[in-house]
């Protein structure tokens, strides 16, 4: 078993926390309307958008390469914390495990989005997400 890593990023956005949370959790298929050059599609593979246990398939471009990632919604908490685990796709070429948490923290007119990537690289010299 390799070394487990944890990367955290905090971004402030000018958006309602409720709207952003709803977009990421319940309407991810609309993200391609916002960023078509990077996210081409988000398809529900199993379950229902916004429900734990549901499986979502992302089609996106990373570093000029068209990629696919299938993820399962693991956790949805009332305080706008969501956790997704990548279960198939191009990302697993570099990572044995990859979990992404997104915590939306409303602060008036500004919303803080905390992203946490927990992963285990397959190769020590492999990329960070």
DSSP file (Angstrom, degrees, kcal/mol; ACC not computed):
  #  RESIDUE AA STRUCTURE BP1 BP2  ACC     N-H-->O    O-->H-N    N-H-->O    O-->H-N    TCO  KAPPA ALPHA  PHI   PSI    X-CA   Y-CA   Z-CA
    1    1 A X              0   0    0      0, 0.0     3,-0.1     0, 0.0     2,-0.0   0.000 360.0 360.0 360.0 135.7    0.0    0.0    0.0
    2    2 A X        -     0   0    0      1,-0.2     2,-0.3   119,-0.1   120,-0.1  -0.066 360.0 -70.7 -83.7-174.5    1.3    3.4   -1.0
    3    3 A X        -     0   0    0    118,-0.1   118,-0.7     1,-0.0     2,-0.4  -0.613  45.6-132.8 -80.5 134.5    1.4    6.7    0.9
    4    4 A X  E     -A  120   0A   0     -2,-0.3     2,-0.3   116,-0.2   116,-0.2  -0.716  23.7-163.4 -88.8 138.7   -1.9    8.4    1.4
    5    5 A X  E     -A  119   0A   0    114,-3.4   114,-2.0    -2,-0.4     2,-0.4  -0.826  10.7-161.2-119.6 158.0   -2.1   12.1    0.6
    6    6 A X  E     -A  118   0A   0     -2,-0.3     2,-0.4   112,-0.2   112,-0.2  -0.947   7.4-175.2-142.0 119.8   -4.5   14.9    1.4
    7    7 A X  E     -A  117   0A   0    110,-2.7   110,-3.0    -2,-0.4     2,-0.4  -0.941   5.8-165.8-114.5 136.6   -4.7   18.2   -0.5
    8    8 A X  E     -A  116   0A   0     -2,-0.4     2,-0.4   108,-0.2   108,-0.2  -0.966   6.7-179.3-123.5 139.5   -7.0   21.0    0.6
    9    9 A X  E     -A  115   0A   0    106,-2.6   106,-3.1    -2,-0.4     2,-0.5  -0.997  10.3-158.9-136.3 141.2   -8.0   24.1   -1.4
   10   10 A X  E     +A  114   0A   0     -2,-0.4     2,-0.4   104,-0.2   104,-0.2  -0.983  12.6 179.8-123.2 128.4  -10.3   26.9   -0.4
   11   11 A X  E     -A  113   0A   0    102,-2.4   102,-3.5    -2,-0.5     2,-0.5  -0.993  18.6-145.7-130.8 132.6  -12.0   29.1   -3.0
   12   12 A X  E     -A  112   0A   0     -2,-0.4     2,-0.3   100,-0.2   100,-0.2  -0.849  22.7-173.8 -95.6 131.8  -14.3   32.1   -2.5
   13   13 A X  E     -A  111   0A   0     98,-3.1    98,-2.7    -2,-0.5     2,-1.4  -0.913  31.7-124.4-124.6 152.3  -17.0   32.5   -5.1
   14   14 A X  S    S+     0   0    0     -2,-0.3     2,-0.3    96,-0.2    96,-0.2  -0.666  76.4  97.3 -93.8  79.6  -19.6   35.2   -5.7
   15   15 A X  S    S-     0   0    0     -2,-1.4     2,-0.2    94,-0.2    -2,-0.2  -0.982  83.0 -86.7-158.2 156.9  -22.6   32.9   -5.6
   16   16 A X     >  -     0   0    0     -2,-0.3     4,-2.4     1,-0.1     5,-0.2  -0.525  32.1-137.5 -67.1 134.0  -25.3   31.7   -3.2
   17   17 A X  H  > S+     0   0    0     91,-0.3     4,-2.5    -2,-0.2     5,-0.2   0.883 104.8  52.6 -60.7 -38.6  -24.1   28.7   -1.2
   18   18 A X  H  > S+     0   0    0      2,-0.2     4,-2.4     1,-0.2    -1,-0.2   0.919 110.2  47.1 -63.9 -43.8  -27.4   27.1   -1.7
   19   19 A X  H  > S+     0   0    0      2,-0.2     4,-2.3     1,-0.2    -2,-0.2   0.921 114.0  46.8 -64.8 -43.9  -27.3   27.5   -5.5
   20   20 A X  H  X S+     0   0    0     -4,-2.4     4,-2.5     2,-0.2     5,-0.2   0.927 112.8  49.5 -64.8 -44.1  -23.8   26.2   -5.8
   21   21 A X  H  X S+     0   0    0     -4,-2.5     4,-2.5    -5,-0.2     5,-0.4   0.918 112.0  48.6 -59.6 -44.9  -24.5   23.2   -3.5
   22   22 A X  H  X>S+     0   0    0     -4,-2.4     4,-2.1    -5,-0.2     5,-1.4   0.892 110.7  51.7 -63.3 -40.3  -27.6   22.4   -5.6
   23   23 A X  H  X5S+     0   0    0     -4,-2.3     4,-0.7     3,-0.2     7,-0.2   0.955 114.9  40.3 -61.2 -51.2  -25.6   22.7   -8.8
   24   24 A X  H  <5S+     0   0    0     -4,-2.5     4,-0.2    -5,-0.1    -2,-0.2   0.895 127.8  31.1 -67.2 -40.9  -22.8   20.3   -7.8
   25   25 A X  H  <5S+     0   0    0     -4,-2.5    25,-0.9    -5,-0.2     3,-0.2   0.933 134.0  18.4 -86.4 -49.3  -25.1   17.8   -6.0
   26   26 A X  H  <5S+     0   0    0     -4,-2.1    -3,-0.2    -5,-0.4    -2,-0.1   0.636 132.0  32.4-104.9 -16.4  -28.4   17.8   -7.8
   27   27 A X    ><< +     0   0    0     -5,-1.4     3,-2.2    -4,-0.7     4,-0.3  -0.165  63.4 138.3-133.6  42.6  -27.8   19.4  -11.2
   28   28 A X  G >   +     0   0    0      1,-0.3     3,-1.6    -4,-0.2     4,-0.4   0.772  67.4  71.1 -63.1 -23.0  -24.2   18.4  -12.2
   29   29 A X  G 3  S+     0   0    0      1,-0.3     3,-0.4     2,-0.2    -1,-0.3   0.696  91.6  60.3 -64.4 -17.3  -25.3   17.8  -15.7
   30   30 A X  G X> S+     0   0    0     -3,-2.2     3,-1.0    -7,-0.2     4,-0.7   0.578  81.6  82.7 -85.1 -10.2  -25.7   21.6  -16.1
   31   31 A X  H X> S+     0   0    0     -3,-1.6     4,-2.2    -4,-0.3     3,-0.9   0.847  82.7  61.9 -62.7 -33.2  -22.0   22.2  -15.3
   32   32 A X  H 34 S+     0   0    0     -4,-0.4    -1,-0.3    -3,-0.4     4,-0.2   0.788  97.0  59.1 -64.5 -25.4  -21.2   21.5  -19.0
   33   33 A X  H <4 S+     0   0    0     -3,-1.0    -1,-0.3    -4,-0.2     3,-0.2   0.782 111.7  41.0 -69.4 -26.4  -23.4   24.5  -19.9
   34   34 A X  H << S+     0   0    0     -3,-0.9    -2,-0.2    -4,-0.7    -1,-0.2   0.829 133.8  17.7 -87.9 -37.0  -21.1   26.7  -17.8
   35   35 A X    >X  +     0   0    0     -4,-2.2     4,-3.2     4,-0.2     3,-1.5  -0.459  67.4 157.6-138.5  60.6  -17.8   25.2  -18.8
   36   36 A X  T 34 S+     0   0    0      1,-0.3    -1,-0.1    -3,-0.2    -3,-0.1   0.788  72.5  62.0 -61.1 -30.7  -18.3   23.2  -22.0
   37   37 A X  T 34 S+     0   0    0      1,-0.1    -1,-0.3    23,-0.0     3,-0.1   0.744 120.7  23.6 -69.8 -20.6  -14.6   23.5  -23.0
   38   38 A X  T <4 S+     0   0    0     -3,-1.5    23,-2.5     1,-0.3     2,-0.6   0.762 127.1  42.1-110.7 -40.4  -13.6   21.5  -19.9
   39   39 A X  E  <  +B   60   0A   0     -4,-3.2    -1,-0.3    21,-0.2    21,-0.3  -0.942  58.5 174.5-114.2 114.0  -16.7   19.5  -18.9
   40   40 A X  E     -     0   0A   0     19,-2.4     2,-0.3    -2,-0.6    20,-0.2   0.818  63.4 -13.8 -90.0 -33.4  -18.4   17.9  -21.9
   41   41 A X  E     -B   59   0A   0     18,-1.7    18,-2.7     2,-0.0     2,-0.4  -0.983  42.6-154.9-165.4 155.0  -21.1   15.9  -20.1
   42   42 A X  E     -B   58   0A   0     -2,-0.3     2,-0.4    16,-0.2    16,-0.2  -0.945  25.0-171.2-136.7 114.2  -22.3   14.5  -16.8
   43   43 A X  E     -B   57   0A   0     14,-3.0    14,-3.0    -2,-0.4     2,-0.6  -0.901  24.7-126.9-116.4 132.4  -24.4   11.4  -17.1
   44   44 A X  E     +B   56   0A   0     -2,-0.4    12,-0.2    12,-0.2     3,-0.1  -0.663  28.5 176.9 -74.5 119.7  -26.4    9.7  -14.4
   45   45 A X  E     -     0   0A   0     10,-2.7     2,-0.3    -2,-0.6    11,-0.2   0.801  65.2  -2.2 -94.0 -35.6  -25.3    6.0  -14.5
   46   46 A X  E    S+B   55   0A   0      9,-1.8     9,-2.5     2,-0.0    -1,-0.4  -0.974 111.2   3.9-158.4 140.8  -27.3    4.7  -11.6
   47   47 A X  S    S-     0   0    0     -2,-0.3     2,-0.3     7,-0.2     6,-0.1  -0.649  92.9 -51.3  90.6-140.6  -29.6    6.1   -8.9
   48   48 A X    >   -     0   0    0     -2,-0.3     3,-1.7     3,-0.2     6,-0.2  -0.999  53.9 -98.3-143.9 136.4  -30.7    9.7   -8.7
   49   49 A X  T 3  S+     0   0    0     -2,-0.3   -23,-0.2     1,-0.3     3,-0.1  -0.281 110.9  22.4 -52.1 135.4  -28.8   13.0   -8.8
   50   50 A X  T 3  S+     0   0    0    -25,-0.9     2,-0.4     1,-0.2    -1,-0.3   0.560  99.8 110.0  84.8   9.2  -28.4   14.2   -5.3
   51   51 A X  S X  S-     0   0    0     -3,-1.7     3,-1.6   -26,-0.2    22,-0.3  -0.946  72.4-109.6-120.6 138.7  -28.8   10.9   -3.5
   52   52 A X  T 3  S+     0   0    0     -2,-0.4    22,-0.2     1,-0.2    -4,-0.1  -0.311 103.8  31.0 -61.4 146.9  -26.1    8.8   -1.8
   53   53 A X  T 3  S+     0   0    0     20,-3.3    -1,-0.2     1,-0.3    21,-0.1   0.263  87.9 132.7  87.2 -11.1  -25.1    5.6   -3.6
   54   54 A X    <   -     0   0    0     -3,-1.6    19,-2.4    -6,-0.2     2,-0.5  -0.420  49.6-139.1 -73.2 149.5  -25.8    7.2   -7.0
   55   55 A X  E     -BC  46  72A   0     -9,-2.5   -10,-2.7    17,-0.2    -9,-1.8  -0.946  18.2-171.8-116.3 128.9  -23.2    6.8   -9.7
   56   56 A X  E     -BC  44  71A   0     15,-2.8    15,-2.9    -2,-0.5     2,-0.5  -0.932  11.7-149.8-121.7 140.3  -22.3    9.6  -12.0
   57   57 A X  E     -BC  43  70A   0    -14,-3.0   -14,-3.0    -2,-0.4     2,-0.4  -0.956  12.6-159.5-114.9 122.1  -20.1    9.5  -15.1
   58   58 A X  E     -BC  42  69A   0     11,-3.5    11,-2.1    -2,-0.5     2,-0.5  -0.817   6.9-163.4-101.4 138.0  -18.1   12.7  -16.1
   59   59 A X  E     +BC  41  68A   0    -18,-2.7   -19,-2.4    -2,-0.4   -18,-1.7  -0.992  33.3 144.1-117.3 121.2  -16.7   13.4  -19.6
   60   60 A X  E     -BC  39  67A   0      7,-2.0     7,-3.7    -2,-0.5     2,-0.5  -0.903  47.6-111.0-150.4 170.5  -14.1   16.1  -19.5
   61   61 A X  E     + C   0  66A   0    -23,-2.5     2,-0.4    -2,-0.3     5,-0.2  -0.957  29.4 177.8-113.6 131.7  -10.8   17.4  -20.9
   62   62 A X  E >  S- C   0  65A   0      3,-2.6     3,-1.5    -2,-0.5    -2,-0.0  -0.974  73.1 -12.3-135.2 118.9   -7.7   17.4  -18.8
   63   63 A X  T 3  S-     0   0    0     -2,-0.4     3,-0.1     1,-0.3    -1,-0.1   0.840 129.1 -54.5  61.7  33.5   -4.4   18.5  -20.2
   64   64 A X  T 3  S+     0   0    0      1,-0.2     2,-0.4     0, 0.0    -1,-0.3   0.433 116.3 113.0  82.0  -1.1   -5.7   18.5  -23.7
   65   65 A X  E <   -C   62   0A   0     -3,-1.5    -3,-2.6     0, 0.0     2,-0.4  -0.885  69.0-125.1-108.8 133.4   -6.9   14.8  -23.4
   66   66 A X  E     +C   61   0A   0     -2,-0.4     2,-0.3    -5,-0.2    -5,-0.2  -0.627  41.3 179.0 -75.1 130.4  -10.5   13.7  -23.3
   67   67 A X  E     -C   60   0A   0     -7,-3.7    -7,-2.0    -2,-0.4     2,-0.3  -0.813  23.4-147.3-132.0 166.8  -11.2   11.7  -20.2
   68   68 A X  E     -C   59   0A   0     -2,-0.3    22,-2.1    -9,-0.2    23,-0.5  -0.992  11.8-177.3-135.0 142.1  -13.9    9.9  -18.3
   69   69 A X  E     -CD  58  89A   0    -11,-2.1   -11,-3.5    -2,-0.3     2,-0.5  -0.986  10.1-159.4-140.5 131.4  -14.5    9.4  -14.6
   70   70 A X  E     +CD  57  88A   0     18,-2.6    17,-3.2    -2,-0.4    18,-1.6  -0.940  20.8 177.7-109.1 130.6  -17.2    7.4  -12.9
   71   71 A X  E     -CD  56  86A   0    -15,-2.9   -15,-2.8    -2,-0.5     2,-0.4  -0.933  22.8-139.7-134.1 155.5  -17.9    8.4   -9.2
   72   72 A X  E     -CD  55  85A   0     13,-2.5    13,-2.3    -2,-0.3     2,-0.8  -0.925  24.6-122.0-112.9 138.7  -20.2    7.3   -6.5
   73   73 A X  E     + D   0  84A   0    -19,-2.4   -20,-3.3    -2,-0.4    11,-0.2  -0.713  36.9 171.8 -79.0 112.6  -21.8    9.8   -4.1
   74   74 A X  E     +     0   0A   0      9,-2.5     2,-0.4    -2,-0.8    -1,-0.2   0.870  57.6  18.8 -90.5 -42.1  -20.7    8.5   -0.7
   75   75 A X  E     + D   0  83A   0      8,-1.5     8,-2.2   -24,-0.1     2,-0.4  -0.993  48.1 178.1-139.2 137.1  -21.8   11.3    1.8
   76   76 A X  E     - D   0  82A   0     -2,-0.4     2,-0.3     6,-0.2     6,-0.2  -0.965  18.1-172.9-133.9 119.9  -24.3   14.1    1.8
   77   77 A X  E >>  - D   0  81A   0      4,-2.7     3,-1.3    -2,-0.4     4,-0.6  -0.813  34.5-118.5-114.7 156.2  -24.5   16.1    5.0
   78   78 A X  T 34 S+     0   0    0     -2,-0.3    -1,-0.1     1,-0.3     0, 0.0   0.750 109.4  66.9 -62.4 -25.7  -26.9   18.9    6.0
   79   79 A X  T 34 S-     0   0    0      2,-0.1    -1,-0.3     1,-0.1    25,-0.1   0.122 125.2 -96.5 -86.1  24.2  -24.1   21.4    6.4
   80   80 A X  T <4 S+     0   0    0     -3,-1.3    24,-2.5     1,-0.2     2,-0.5   0.833  77.6 144.0  68.0  37.4  -23.5   21.2    2.6
   81   81 A X  E  <  -DE  77 103A   0     -4,-0.6    -4,-2.7    22,-0.2     2,-0.4  -0.927  23.2-179.9-105.4 129.4  -20.7   18.7    2.7
   82   82 A X  E     -DE  76 102A   0     20,-2.5    20,-2.8    -2,-0.5     2,-0.4  -0.964  10.0-163.1-126.8 145.0  -20.5   16.2   -0.1
   83   83 A X  E     -DE  75 101A   0     -8,-2.2    -9,-2.5    -2,-0.4    -8,-1.5  -0.996   5.6-173.2-132.8 132.7  -18.0   13.4   -0.7
   84   84 A X  E     -DE  73 100A   0     16,-2.9    16,-3.0    -2,-0.4     2,-0.5  -0.951   9.7-154.0-122.7 139.6  -17.5   11.5   -4.0
   85   85 A X  E     -DE  72  99A   0    -13,-2.3   -13,-2.5    -2,-0.4     2,-0.4  -0.967  17.9-131.3-116.3 127.5  -15.3    8.5   -4.6
   86   86 A X  E     +D   71   0A   0     12,-2.5    12,-0.4    -2,-0.5   -15,-0.3  -0.632  31.1 170.0 -75.2 126.8  -13.9    7.8   -8.1
   87   87 A X  E     +     0   0A   0    -17,-3.2     2,-0.3    -2,-0.4   -16,-0.2   0.575  60.3  10.2-116.5 -15.7  -14.6    4.2   -9.0
   88   88 A X  E    S+D   70   0A   0    -18,-1.6   -18,-2.6     0, 0.0    -1,-0.3  -0.981  84.8  58.2-155.1 159.3  -13.6    4.0  -12.7
   89   89 A X  E >  S-D   69   0A   0     -2,-0.3     3,-1.2   -20,-0.2   -20,-0.2  -0.552  88.6 -39.4 118.4-175.7  -11.9    6.0  -15.4
   90   90 A X  G >  S+     0   0    0    -22,-2.1     3,-2.0     1,-0.3     4,-0.4   0.790 119.9  65.7 -61.4 -33.7   -8.8    7.8  -16.4
   91   91 A X  G >> S+     0   0    0    -23,-0.5     4,-1.5     1,-0.3     3,-1.4   0.815  91.9  64.1 -60.8 -29.3   -8.0    9.2  -13.0
   92   92 A X  G <4 S+     0   0    0     -3,-1.2    -1,-0.3     1,-0.3    -2,-0.2   0.492  84.2  75.4 -77.6  -0.5   -7.4    5.7  -11.7
   93   93 A X  G <4 S+     0   0    0     -3,-2.0    -1,-0.3    -4,-0.1    -2,-0.2   0.783 112.4  25.3 -70.9 -27.7   -4.5    5.3  -14.1
   94   94 A X  T <4 S+     0   0    0     -3,-1.4    28,-2.4    -4,-0.4    29,-0.5   0.636 122.8  52.7-108.2 -21.1   -2.6    7.6  -11.6
   95   95 A X  E  <  - F   0 121A   0     -4,-1.5    26,-0.2    26,-0.3    -1,-0.2  -0.966  52.3-160.6-127.9 132.9   -4.4    7.0   -8.3
   96   96 A X  E    S+     0   0A   0     24,-3.0     2,-0.3    -2,-0.4    25,-0.1   0.874  92.6  11.3 -72.3 -38.2   -5.2    3.8   -6.5
   97   97 A X  E     + F   0 120A   0     23,-0.9    23,-1.8     2,-0.0     2,-0.3  -0.994  68.1 179.2-137.8 142.0   -7.8    5.6   -4.5
   98   98 A X  E     + F   0 119A   0    -12,-0.4   -12,-2.5    -2,-0.3     2,-0.4  -0.910   2.3 174.5-148.2 119.5   -9.3    9.1   -5.0
   99   99 A X  E     -EF  85 118A   0     19,-2.9    19,-2.8    -2,-0.3     2,-0.5  -0.983  11.7-161.0-124.3 136.0  -12.0   10.7   -2.9
  100  100 A X  E     -EF  84 117A   0    -16,-3.0   -16,-2.9    -2,-0.4     2,-0.4  -0.971   3.8-167.5-121.1 123.6  -13.1   14.3   -3.4
  101  101 A X  E     -EF  83 116A   0     15,-2.8    15,-2.3    -2,-0.5     2,-0.4  -0.891   0.7-167.0-108.3 141.8  -15.0   16.2   -0.7
  102  102 A X  E     -EF  82 115A   0    -20,-2.8   -20,-2.5    -2,-0.4     2,-0.6  -0.980   3.1-173.8-130.1 117.5  -16.7   19.5   -1.4
  103  103 A X  E     -EF  81 114A   0     11,-2.7    11,-2.8    -2,-0.4     2,-0.6  -0.956  10.0-156.2-116.3 117.8  -17.9   21.7    1.6
  104  104 A X  E     - F   0 113A   0    -24,-2.5     2,-0.6    -2,-0.6     9,-0.2  -0.832   9.7-173.0 -97.3 121.3  -19.9   24.7    0.7
  105  105 A X  E     - F   0 112A   0      7,-3.4     7,-2.7    -2,-0.6     2,-0.1  -0.880  13.5-147.6-120.7  98.3  -19.8   27.4    3.4
  106  106 A X  E     + F   0 111A   0     -2,-0.6     5,-0.2     5,-0.2     3,-0.1  -0.409  19.9 175.0 -66.0 137.1  -22.1   30.4    2.8
  107  107 A X  E >   - F   0 110A   0      3,-2.2     3,-1.4     1,-0.3     2,-0.4  -0.476  56.0 -84.0-139.8  64.2  -20.8   33.7    4.1
  108  108 A X  T 3  S-     0   0    0      1,-0.3    -1,-0.3     0, 0.0   -91,-0.3  -0.588 110.5  -2.7  73.9-124.1  -23.3   36.4    3.0
  109  109 A X  T 3  S+     0   0    0     -2,-0.4     2,-0.4    -3,-0.1    -1,-0.3   0.671 132.7  60.4 -76.8 -16.7  -22.6   37.6   -0.5
  110  110 A X  E <   - F   0 107A   0     -3,-1.4    -3,-2.2   -96,-0.2     2,-0.4  -0.873  68.5-157.2-113.2 144.9  -19.5   35.3   -0.8
  111  111 A X  E     -AF  13 106A   0    -98,-2.7   -98,-3.1    -2,-0.4     2,-0.5  -0.978   9.5-143.4-120.7 133.5  -19.4   31.6   -0.5
  112  112 A X  E     -AF  12 105A   0     -7,-2.7    -7,-3.4    -2,-0.4     2,-0.6  -0.842  11.0-161.0 -95.3 130.1  -16.3   29.6    0.5
  113  113 A X  E     -AF  11 104A   0   -102,-3.5  -102,-2.4    -2,-0.5     2,-0.6  -0.956   3.5-162.0-111.5 117.7  -15.9   26.3   -1.3
  114  114 A X  E     -AF  10 103A   0    -11,-2.8   -11,-2.7    -2,-0.6     2,-0.5  -0.891   6.1-167.6-101.3 119.3  -13.5   23.9    0.5
  115  115 A X  E     -AF   9 102A   0   -106,-3.1  -106,-2.6    -2,-0.6     2,-0.5  -0.913   2.8-171.2-107.8 132.9  -12.2   21.1   -1.7
  116  116 A X  E     -AF   8 101A   0    -15,-2.3   -15,-2.8    -2,-0.5     2,-0.6  -0.981   4.0-165.8-127.4 120.3  -10.4   18.1   -0.1
  117  117 A X  E     -AF   7 100A   0   -110,-3.0  -110,-2.7    -2,-0.5     2,-0.5  -0.925   4.8-174.5-105.7 119.2   -8.7   15.5   -2.3
  118  118 A X  E     +AF   6  99A   0    -19,-2.8   -19,-2.9    -2,-0.6     2,-0.3  -0.970  23.9 148.8-113.9 125.8   -7.7   12.3   -0.5
  119  119 A X  E     -AF   5  98A   0   -114,-2.0  -114,-3.4    -2,-0.5     2,-0.4  -0.961  43.2-139.5-154.4 164.0   -5.7   10.0   -2.7
  120  120 A X  E     -AF   4  97A   0    -23,-1.8   -24,-3.0    -2,-0.3   -23,-0.9  -0.984  29.8-134.1-130.9 118.6   -3.0    7.3   -3.0
  121  121 A X  E     - F   0  95A   0   -118,-0.7   -26,-0.3    -2,-0.4  -119,-0.1  -0.412   2.9-149.3 -72.1 146.5   -0.7    7.5   -5.9
  122  122 A X  S    S+     0   0    0    -28,-2.4     2,-0.4     1,-0.2    -1,-0.1   0.875  91.2  33.4 -77.4 -41.1    0.1    4.4   -7.9
  123  123 A X  S >  S-     0   0    0    -29,-0.5     3,-2.2     1,-0.1    -1,-0.2  -0.952  80.1-133.5-117.7 135.6    3.6    5.7   -8.7
  124  124 A X  T 3  S+     0   0    0     -2,-0.4    -1,-0.1     1,-0.3    -3,-0.1   0.825 109.4  46.9 -55.4 -34.3    5.6    7.9   -6.3
  125  125 A X  T 3  S+     0   0    0     -3,-0.0    -1,-0.3    -4,-0.0    -3,-0.0   0.272  89.7 121.8 -93.3  12.1    6.5   10.3   -9.1
  126  126 A X    <   -     0   0    0     -3,-2.2    -5,-0.1     1,-0.1   -32,-0.0  -0.173  68.9 -85.8 -70.1 167.4    2.9   10.5  -10.4
  127  127 A X        -     0   0    0      1,-0.1     2,-0.3     2,-0.0    -1,-0.1  -0.236  32.1-121.5 -73.5 160.6    1.0   13.8  -10.6
  128  128 A X              0   0    0      1,-0.1    -1,-0.1    -7,-0.0   -34,-0.0  -0.761 360.0 360.0 -93.5 148.6   -1.1   15.4   -7.9
  129  129 A X              0   0    0     -2,-0.3    -1,-0.1   -12,-0.0    -2,-0.0   0.529 360.0 360.0 -68.0 360.0   -4.8   16.0   -8.6
